[in-house]
Amino acid sequence: MAKQIRLNAFEMNCVGHQSPGLWTHPGDRSGEYNRLTYWMELARTLERGRFDGIFLADVLGVYDVFGGSAEAALRHATQVPVNDPLMLVPAMASVTRHLGFGVTCNLSYEPPYPFARRMSTLDHLTEGRVGWNVVTGYLDSAAKAMGLDRQTGHDERYDVADEYMEVMYKLWEGSWEDDAVVRDRRSGTFTRPEKVHRVVHRGADYRLDAIHLCEPSPQRTPVLYQAGTSPKGREFAARHAECVFMSGPSAKVIAPRVAAIRRLAAEHGRDPTDILMFSLMTVIVAPTDAEARAKHEAYRQHVSHDGALALMSAWTGVDLFAYDAETPIRHVENDAGRTAMDNITRADPDRVWTVRDVAEHVGIGGIGPVVVGSPVRVVDELERWVEATGVDGFNLAYAVRPDTFAEIVNLVVPELQRRGRYKTDYAPGTLREKLFGPGRARLGASHPAARYRRERRGEADRPLREALRNGQHTAFG
């Protein structure tokens, strides 16, 4: 049986997202990003197309590396203005039954305790359809906005993230036992106190002494996404991630990264098949190849080169404003996102990128490939990409909203289904069960979160009266 291909919509609570300048296209409505109906309509469209989920990117700070200011980003709506992604989820969940929601939140500036509650709340309200894209940030402007002089070093951010995840697992997995909540009207007991435990954590970067505020949600720990594929990012993904998002311009760039993460996962004692890989791609489809090419050419007329270079300058930490358009881009290592720089310097040694190349490529769909053609041609390319890289599916960016996603649902999905490469209906259960199979609502036993769980205890536990007298007595150190 052919491998099923998975699809997420790659979105952001802003204008244009990965295609700077295309908000000026007469068919684009992404400027309506600040209206709930805009997002509810998208959710309905994606569920009609049996998308696995919507992957909501986010960024704190502004893209102010290009030219040393935020002028280009502001002028061309390069991911600014940008609203909070978490606020969108309940509205989209209210008009869908199956669509998953992967939400990007930067742990560098989120205290663990309130963030744990926020994600548990979303998991309850979506009935187990939420995921968290774990990021550590890449912008100095975000650090300055939070009162710091600059962001922490790249590799150090991942060391901090490892401890952050430990705190989250303790709260989500270990604070409340599965049978803590009884809702017993006769006795007047809602929660059995002896089944709820303080989390005491004393680490290098975090200190905590608290009970998680939420009763166990359907998944407890949300589905864990991760999008960093630098060497340090791959190590982090191998330990923690269930879904990994990769961006790169060619299969030659993506394939070794997929293999590396699966190999590292096995070394960490995890089943490599417990990590799904998603590659960035933009699809421009029409009934015929000629119509698709004409559409692509029309889109290119609206690309903002300065907006694209503002994106890439921030992703790489290199001010591309300072270089001539024909200047080849050399590798520079700094504390911004390292994957973006590797994509255009080292990952594919057969290609030399100039500043002009970057502006034209990033202008539609970011650093990922753009596939243009009829449904048959597009699906041929999706299948080829899966075979060449080993990915499980795609995070599909849009060129123009709402047309890009509507056309994928109307034209590409039926062709995938005709070839037996795409589901015709959703599986039941939580997002994790839809991705990994029935009975998998919670993280598997090989995941590091599992070590913080408590086994369900019998009725021989301490009497309720003793628990009330002694208080919450058990803690994780």
Order of alpha helices (4+ residues) and beta strands (2+ residues): beta-alpha-beta-alpha-alpha-beta-alpha-beta-alpha-alpha-beta-beta-beta-beta-beta-alpha-beta-alpha-beta-alpha-alpha-alpha-alpha-beta-alpha-beta-alpha-alpha-alpha-alpha-beta
